Amino acid sequence: MNATPRRGTQCPSSEESERRELAELLPPPAVPGLDEERRLLLRREVLRRAAADGAEAAPPAVSVGSAASAASAGFVGRAPSGRPTRRSLRFRIAVPALACGLAAVGVVALDLGGAAEPDRAVVESSAAGTSEAGRLLGRIALAAAEAEQPAVRADQFVYIESRVAFAGQSAAGGPATTAPAHTRQVWLSADGSRPGLLREDGGPDSPLGEDGPVFELDRPGATPRPHTARPVGPSIAEPTHAYVASLPTDPDALLKLIREQTRTEGQTGAGQDPDQRAFAAIGDLLAETWAPPQVGAALYRAAERIPGVTVVPSAGDAAGREGVAVARTAHGQQTQWIFDRTTYAFLGERTVLSEAGDAGPAGTVLGTSAVLTKGAVDRVGELPLEAR
């Protein structure tokens, strides 16, 4: 008689027991992994699908607005509403360059492909408000943290090329006038130890950070007046690459620092509400600095914590690229940060009127920019490979 237990009984055979014991002694089988490139592609696809699902589920849009700093204007200007706006990076312009520049500046204006009609769609943003903006900024922060960026040496310059255009009013007031968008190139010393350079189409080169008299313009075309410079040193308002790289990567600590440094008069967005000052300062850092990935992600997480931030489903930058925007309202204007829908890369900024005023009807574009290239170079005037 066969004494081997039948399969299916509760008592396993000695052979099966031995096999099980031996299997437990062996290491677990290897799980095939993904290479870094494939992992990033899969992550971006997940983010893209999440964004698409969020867009399909978005509720009807309502009108909102937000104040903007003319961050890439290259001068201390006055918005059409009469409220002063100030760039985070104050340029120290040598006197001869300034004298030549004034003749070429006149009234700075905006080109929208030849169209003077306001873009009414740009003042529409999600009724879901901050919660929808928070989800979008969370995805943008994840993408920023994954971005690849080479190290920038202290003796190098950060190069940023963009397309910019701004609207302006005559001294007598009236609707904002328009002019073509133009190329703007900036070379900024990474550690702030050497003079940089600003180069804009149609104007002379302007040294940045050079010793000598400092002048301010109250508005485009105004007579320059002497400016009493504050103690020189990197800050949120006047950052160097080294300073930006040293910023906290904890979003709460970063937002606290930004609020502290934008609290006093003369800082970015002065004259606006504290939340708008913080929002404008972050926008300045996005537009004309090259933050390391973890700092960039923290900037977006910090913006996520600012009340009143909303989503604009569709917005275009100065280069004609269309994307989704994060926006905020203050004083009848709306500041928009525009991002690529798929990669969530920062494309540029736009400022529009959210309500009718002397400068024009709601939807009138007051300023627009498009970041084209960021890189590191060894000397002023040199172009990175991406821009050649």
Number of C-alpha atoms within 10 A of each C-alpha: 3 5 5 9 12 11 9 7 8 8 10 13 14 11 9 10 12 11 11 11 11 10 11 10 8 8 7 8 6 6 6 6 8 10 8 8 9 11 12 15 11 12 14 19 14 13 21 17 12 14 19 14 11 14 15 8 9 15 12 10 17 13 18 27 27 25 29 35 30 32 28 26 19 20 22 23 24 19 25 22 15 13 14 18 25 26 23 29 26 20 22 24 25 19 15 10 14 20 13 14 18 18 10 14 14 14 21 24 20 25 22 20 11 10 9 14 12 17 17 16 15 27 31 22 26 23 18 15 19 22 17 20 24 22 16 24 26 17 22 23 25 21 21 24 15 14 16 9 12 8 8 20 16 14 14 20 29 27 29 24 21 23 21 29 28 27 25 28 23 16 11 5 13 14 16 23 19 22 17 15 22 18 16 22 20 24 26 28 28 27 19 21 12 16 16 24 22 21 18 18 12 11 16 17 18 24 22 21 22 16 11 10 13 20 22 19 17 17 24 23 19 15 11 16 11 10 12 10 11 7 6 8 11 16 17 24 23 19 23 24 24 18 17 20 20 12 22 16 18 15 20 16 14 19 23 12 15 23 19 13 18 24 18 13 11 14 21 30 31 21 16 20 14 18 20 29 25 28 30 29 26 22 24 25 21 21 21 23 22 24 22 22 20 19 23 27 25 26 29 23 24 24 25 26 17 17 15 18 28 28 30 26 20 18 23 23 24 25 18 12 14 16 22 23 29 27 30 29 23 19 17 18 27 25 32 32 25 29 24 16 19 16 16 23 16 20 25 29 32 28 29 28 32 27 18 13 15 13 22 19 18 22 24 26 31 29 30 29 31 26 22 18 15 21 19 23 22 16 17 20 16 14 20 16 10 9 13 6
